[in-house]
Amino acid sequence: MTDAVLSVEGLRKYFWERDSIVDRLLGNDPVAVRAVDGLTFDVRRGETLGLVGESGCGKSTTGETVLGLQEPTEGRVEFEGRNVYDLSGEALNEFHREAQIVFQDPFSSLDPRKTIGKSVQQPLDVHDVGSKADREARVRDLLERVGLSGAQYDRYPHEFSGGQRQRVAIARALALEPEFVVLDEPTSALDVSVQAQILNLLNDLQDELNLTYLLISHDLSVIRHICDRVAVMYLGEIVEIGETADLFESPRHPYTEALLESVPRASLAEQDRSVDILSGDVPSPRNPPSGCRFRTRCPEVIPPDGMAIDQAAYREVMDLRRVLETRSLSVTKVWDRAGYETPPDRIDDDAVEAFVEAAFERFFDHSVPTAQRSSIEDALAAVARDEWESASLHDAFESVCERDNPELDSSGHRVACHLECR
Ligand SMILES: Nc1ncnc2c1ncn2[C@@H]1O[C@H](COP(=O)(O)OP(=O)(O)OP(=O)(O)O)[C@@H](O)[C@H]1O
């Protein structure tokens, strides 16, 4: 069994939003923003676990909720075997000493009116550690450890560069000798030339002080540089987790593959690849897709059993389905393309045929097998006759990816994808 410093189980964090004054007046129910939606993972003693994903997928909320800086909606977080959300009094104080965070922006995380020595010392003052002289000596030592000088104790933040300020923020996070540190995009606000220095410093401090890190980053090169394991997040869920080398060399989830493909390549040959990466917008966490949340952008959605349709054509069917289900097909434009006034006075068989053909051409560049083509034509004909309730393609084309939300499978390098369970 692995030795976990932090064990997260079924963690959810929803923010409740009531959109407008009108919503309030009408008494509309608040809408849940499902920022973190059922995470289960461990952070093992002495490791750096990376949390990676596109902006808005819930990384920072995860980091803040495991530290108790945000109240969880549901779930457990055990630190050294005790549920963090049950702690109070001295036990809670101890957790606050043992678990710290370094934020992205060293410009706003330091008080401009305080000397850097006082900023680093503040947690020691709050927790009443040692005598005043002890505290000051400890701060000078910390400044040296993070590559600054004890003599800089009385200097102010504005006298330092971004990289130096991040060193100060790291010294402050380490002041209480924590065991576990959340690093939330610790190098994103820094010049590229300084990023590697800060990452190396974090690596060295981890070895010297036996620290365990949860590193949050959207930058795969940072993750690859420093993490032992990586968890990939998409819309509030972990879709893949594994050893860094395994995950980078053999990604198993189509989202991870797409993320890795989206990293700019150094070699010209590789820059020429024409890969359609991460097309489409990230859906809203207020209304995430049913089933697998990545399915609306996934290049490998699974067609119904026994349907021999290629992926590009199936993706086009899914796009048409969405338009029909939301009744957002621009009927006027289709009639126009079909050469009719909008809408025509008399919708006879010829008009319907022309509408179906025009709509089909608009939605499909790829060849659709005959059987499926005929269900699509029936649905489009229903739209031409304004019989939207008969225009659903749901039953004919429903994918397992929209029906069931895949769970992470059970062993080492884990993935949540229906393709992997087949
Ligand atoms: N206080 C809040 N109230 C409402 N929604 C919030 C709040 N904080 C975060 N969110 C929403 O929760 C989702 C996750 O946000 P979060 O900041 O955790 O993502 P992230 O992956 O860290 O993104 P980024 O890299 O851009 O910081 C987003 O849709 C965000 O808009």
The ligand as an SDF file (V2000), in Angstrom:
LIG
                    3D

 31 33  0  0  0  0  0  0  0  0999 V2000
  -16.1470   31.9570   -6.4140 N   0  0  0  0  0  0  0  0  0  0  0  0
  -16.6440   31.4380   -7.5360 C   0  0  0  0  0  0  0  0  0  0  0  0
  -17.9510   31.6100   -7.8710 N   0  0  0  0  0  0  0  0  0  0  0  0
  -18.4710   31.0770   -8.9930 C   0  0  0  0  0  0  0  0  0  0  0  0
  -17.7460   30.3180   -9.8620 N   0  0  0  0  0  0  0  0  0  0  0  0
  -16.4540   30.1220   -9.5970 C   0  0  0  0  0  0  0  0  0  0  0  0
  -15.8170   30.6700   -8.4180 C   0  0  0  0  0  0  0  0  0  0  0  0
  -14.5110   30.2900   -8.4170 N   0  0  0  0  0  0  0  0  0  0  0  0
  -14.3280   29.5480   -9.5280 C   0  0  0  0  0  0  0  0  0  0  0  0
  -15.4850   29.4470  -10.2460 N   0  0  0  0  0  0  0  0  0  0  0  0
  -15.7130   28.7090  -11.4940 C   0  0  0  0  0  0  0  0  0  0  0  0
  -15.3190   27.3730  -11.2580 O   0  0  0  0  0  0  0  0  0  0  0  0
  -14.6870   26.8350  -12.4250 C   0  0  0  0  0  0  0  0  0  0  0  0
  -13.3090   26.3180  -12.0490 C   0  0  0  0  0  0  0  0  0  0  0  0
  -12.4670   27.4270  -11.7260 O   0  0  0  0  0  0  0  0  0  0  0  0
  -10.9290   27.2550  -11.3030 P   0  0  0  0  0  0  0  0  0  0  0  0
  -10.3660   28.6160  -11.0670 O   0  0  0  0  0  0  0  0  0  0  0  0
  -10.8530   26.2650  -10.2100 O   0  0  0  0  0  0  0  0  0  0  0  0
  -10.3110   26.6260  -12.6190 O   0  0  0  0  0  0  0  0  0  0  0  0
   -8.7700   26.5030  -13.0300 P   0  0  0  0  0  0  0  0  0  0  0  0
   -8.6280   25.2060  -13.7240 O   0  0  0  0  0  0  0  0  0  0  0  0
   -7.9030   26.7500  -11.8540 O   0  0  0  0  0  0  0  0  0  0  0  0
   -8.6480   27.6800  -14.0760 O   0  0  0  0  0  0  0  0  0  0  0  0
   -7.4950   28.8100  -14.2260 P   0  0  0  0  0  0  0  0  0  0  0  0
   -6.2680   28.0830  -14.6920 O   0  0  0  0  0  0  0  0  0  0  0  0
   -8.0600   29.7300  -15.2710 O   0  0  0  0  0  0  0  0  0  0  0  0
   -7.3780   29.4340  -12.8630 O   0  0  0  0  0  0  0  0  0  0  0  0
  -14.6770   27.9640  -13.4550 C   0  0  0  0  0  0  0  0  0  0  0  0
  -15.7980   27.7990  -14.2970 O   0  0  0  0  0  0  0  0  0  0  0  0
  -14.8120   29.1940  -12.6110 C   0  0  0  0  0  0  0  0  0  0  0  0
  -15.4560   30.2190  -13.3530 O   0  0  0  0  0  0  0  0  0  0  0  0
  1  2  1  0
  2  3  1  0
  2  7  2  0
  3  4  2  0
  4  5  1  0
  5  6  2  0
  6  7  1  0
  6 10  1  0
  7  8  1  0
  8  9  2  0
  9 10  1  0
 10 11  1  0
 11 12  1  0
 11 30  1  0
 12 13  1  0
 13 14  1  0
 13 28  1  0
 14 15  1  0
 15 16  1  0
 16 17  2  0
 16 18  1  0
 16 19  1  0
 19 20  1  0
 20 21  2  0
 20 22  1  0
 20 23  1  0
 23 24  1  0
 24 25  2  0
 24 26  1  0
 24 27  1  0
 28 29  1  0
 28 30  1  0
 30 31  1  0
M  END
$$$$
